[in-house]
Amino acid sequence: MPDRYRKKPVVIEAVRIHSYLDLLPPAPWNDGRGGDVWRWLDAHGAQIICQQEDPGPAYGVIPTLEGPMRADVGDWIIRGVKGEFYPCDPDVFAATYEPVEEAS
C-alpha cells in the first residue's frame, strides 16, 4: 500500500488575470506601461505572450518548466518556490491556497 504525505506549507506569490489587457506588453494605447500581469512577469525576467484564436477570447501563453502553458482570463499566475511561473485554474487555486497575513 502507498504511504500518505502532506504537502509542505509554502508561501507563493500569485496574481490573477482579470482581463486580456493584463497580458499585453507596453503599447501606445495603454500608456506604454503594459498590463499588470505582464509587468509583474517582466520584472522577474519572465514573459507571457498574448494570443487569440479567431473567434475566441484572448489568452496568455507562459513558458513553464513543463513547456508552454495556456493562461485564460480568471486564471492565477503563480511564482513558485524556485522562481518559476505557471498558470493555475481558479478552482484549484482556491482549494490549494489561502491568503497570508503580513507580519506586523
Secondary structure, DSSP 8 states (H G I E B T S, - for coil): ------------EEEE--SGGGG----GGGTT---HHHHHHHHTT---EEEE-SSS-EEEEEEETTEEEEEETT-EEEE-TTS-EEEE-HHHHHHH--------
